[in-house]
Amino acid sequence: MGEIIGAAFLAHVPTIVLPTEERLALNDGKESTLHSGLHELRRDVFDRLRPDLVVVFDSHWFTTVEFVITSSDRRKGLFTSEELPRGMSSVPYDMKGDRAFANLVGEIATTTDDCWITPIDNAHLPTTYATTNFLSFLNDGQSWVSVSTCQTAEPADFATVGRVIAEAVSKIDRRVVLIASGALSHTFHPLRRLRNHESADEANIYSDEARRADHRVIEAWRAGEHSRVLDELPEFSRLRPEGRFGHYQMMVAAIGGPDCVAPGQPYSAYENAIGTGQVHVWFERPLRGWTAS
């Protein structure tokens, strides 16, 4: 019998993996709390709970006709970002996988109405920095699998995937942490202006409307009001959250959906990344006190 021992909404922004000198130069000489917060999360949470498996809902990995879950025994190689090759170039990564868990997810999906999740074991399957950027902070030899964001999916589909992931956890002996990897509002400043908005100060968020909406989501998380976030998703979607907020939708569905009342503990300040809203929030033992109907 497995358990989801924690869930996290984490920012994978490229600045967290830049050399210290470059990172500080972009933030007016100050350290980003998105960088320091991941070190704190490792010390406070990962080293204490010792998960067996980390499931990453990857907002950079877009599939089209189905969701995909990685099922390789190991993913290893050198990562260069097609988006930002100057900042993430030939970065080594090495992740132990969990074939049994991924295949179980696929088996449950085949017997679930309106659900399409395919386990893929292919040595040449690309990975994205929405997964790899956390490894140097959080990976301590546990297994890591990634779940794609299907770009044709709707909220009901994201919810179904989350529920299938939760069912798979319940049927296998694993202590699991879920990571919703991505941003809140996600509009970049135009190229000719973005270098004026590189510091982490929230004054650099793309618009006041986006900043206010992001704060509303964070406040709801801190209060454990996931139902409010889901109810207000149509309005929030106007501000273009990353990946249509699929990373959060899948994660929260796995921990109770609108019935989830797990309060969030921030592990960073709310920060800007060239216009986009970023934050780290941790939800401890989110299923305690909740029973599926």
Number of C-alpha atoms within 10 A of each C-alpha: 10 15 19 24 19 23 27 24 26 28 27 26 22 16 22 21 20 14 10 13 10 13 20 16 13 17 16 12 13 12 17 21 19 23 22 14 21 21 17 16 21 17 14 11 16 18 12 10 16 15 21 16 22 24 23 26 28 26 27 19 21 16 15 12 11 18 24 22 25 26 24 21 18 18 21 14 16 11 18 18 16 10 9 10 11 10 16 18 13 13 15 12 15 15 20 17 23 21 20 13 23 26 20 19 23 25 16 16 21 14 10 13 8 11 20 19 23 20 20 16 18 12 12 9 10 10 21 16 23 22 24 20 21 19 15 13 20 19 17 15 14 16 19 26 26 22 27 22 26 22 17 12 16 11 15 13 20 24 22 21 25 23 21 23 27 23 16 24 22 15 13 14 13 19 19 24 24 26 25 29 29 29 29 30 29 24 20 16 20 11 9 7 11 15 12 11 21 20 24 27 16 21 14 22 29 24 17 12 11 23 23 12 19 24 14 16 20 22 15 18 23 19 14 20 20 24 18 14 21 18 11 14 17 12 12 21 15 11 20 17 21 21 23 25 24 27 27 29 24 29 28 28 23 26 27 23 18 15 17 21 23 26 20 24 17 20 22 21 17 21 24 26 26 24 26 27 29 26 24 28 25 23 23 19 16 22 21 13 9 13 9 7 4
